[in-house]
Amino acid sequence: MLNKFFISLTTLSILLIAGVSLAQDLPPLTKEQLKELEEYKTECPNLDSVLYQLMKSSNPASFAAERILYYIDGSTRVIIELENPELLIPQGYDVQVETSYEKLIQALVPVKNLCLLSNENGISLVSAPLTPVPASTPVPASTPVPGEALSPEIIEAVNFDENIRAEDLGISEPNILPDNPLYFFKNIGRDIQSIFTFNPIAKAELKLKFSSEKLLETKKLAEKNKKPEILVKGLENYQAEVNNVKIAVERIKEKAKDNPKISAFLDKFVKQQILQQKILQKLETQVSPEVFAKIQETREKHLEKFGEVMTKLEDRKEELQNLLEKGLEEIKGSEFKDFKNLEILKDLEEKATGTSREAIQKAQENFLKKLRTKFEQMSSEEQGEFKLYINEIQGDAQKKAEILENLRSELKGNPQLREELLETRDKILNKIENKNCPAFTPPQPGFCKDGRIVIKKSEQGCPVAAECLIPGEFNKAKTACITLWDPVCGKDRRTYSNKCFAVTAGVEIASSGECGAKPLAE
């Protein structure tokens, strides 16, 4: 009996070692994958993998169209990163430079020359640009593309705030993905780790790590342009792990105020959830309509779980607010990241209730004040870069338009700066769409210059019309209220931007929402 016990224990130990090793992502072992990986590393180590695939493709035009890469007459648009800003692009590769900034150069390069160019001394990386031009809109390669050639400075800022890496999440880069036969063993490793983790806080941290790993795996599947059913399965794996985090948290009996370890877990949890939201947002732009619907469902459930976990471990509004603000501040980003932070907070607010919703709104107020101050202090050149950044950063166009309207309302004492943001707002309104809704017709440029635009929605939640609304507080004396859009209807039958403005105006609130607001028919 004792011998059997030791044999079982030895077997379990071997499985534990093997499983944990696989969970840490050993390279794929299939001959085909190893050959492809070795060819890539040997031939073009400084070339973006997508551009390598374009170069190797038997039909580059078709591949470029699928990946939304700019491609015409055998050339593609790339970003070339130099080791030193004083270096020049080597001659002989037919490189047509479009724009440059310090070490970054945006240029058109013949696909056949990509690998050779990337191997030149002084070149650190050749990658696809952040905002590619669809191959369906060709222009002569010698002609600059108006409005499309972004400065490397803007590209760098958007990349910084949008592209989440494994190291940002505190995990290793995943190599074994759900489409790999060895993935089964990777999950065994995770299960064994979980079984032997007894502390409820440590278990919640482990489940949080697994959820980040599974989301990053799905991101890599999307980059490989995998079939929709594989991506949906990856999202389901992630969704299940997010639920496991919630289950693990429910077994924690204390609050953050009673245990510093819980406070430390919450700090990590908030940062991870913000980063995961950014990954899901980015994924929405890379997938087919059927997978897009699954991502939307995943995001909604993720946001619900976020609120539930937060309020389970921390019921003090001020502490929740501090956690959110600290998490957003500590995540690395560009000088314009406060705009993206406001969009993330808008996402979190959607599914939040009670104390957590109030904390999120207070955090929004602080970031909006901060953004207003920064914008007022920017030079004309920096304001121009900020507007380009807003137009290029991925995200929900309706939320971006609402944030811009909030910012414009905060600047009502500065008509010139309000005017500066009007054109940017109009561009964002032109991007409003929902893949599962009828086409939205944006208003004419300059519409509602002196008020704020409110997007009316159908019963199905589809954007159907833009309405110009003059808030009840519009021509009244300046108050300490912050112009976040959380409308209430006063008994004077006027809509106020939020409860604070109505109360300050001495108006009793009749109901939440806009006065007379109701869903419109499509």
Buried (B, 14 or more C-beta within 10 A) or exposed (E): EEEEEEEEEEEBEEBBEBBBEBBBBBEBEEEEEEEBBEEBEEBBEBBBBBBBBBBBBEEBBEBBBEBBBBBBEBBBBBBBBBEEEEBEBEEEBBBBEBBBBEBBBBBBBBBEBBBBBBBBEEBEBBBBBBBBBEBEEEEEBEEEBEEBBBBBBBBBBBBBBBBBEBEBBEBEEBBBBBBBEBBEBBBBBBBBBBEEBEEBBEBBBBBBBBBBBBBBBBBBBBEBBBEBEBBBBBBBBBBEBBBBBBEBBEEBEEBBEEBEBBBEBBBBBBBBBBBBBBBBBBBBEBBEEEBBBBBBEBBEBBBBBBBBBBBBBBBBBEBBBBBBBBBBEEBEBBBBBBBBBBBBBBBBBBBBEEBBBBBBBBBBBBBBEBBBEBBEEBEEEBBBBBBBBBBBBBBBBBBBBBBBBBBBBBBBEBEEBBEBBBEBBBBBBBBBBBEEBEEBEBBEEEBBEEBBBBBBBBEEEBBBEBBEBEBBBBEEEEEEBBBBBBBBBBEBEBBBBBBBBBBBBEBEEBEEEBBEBEEBEE
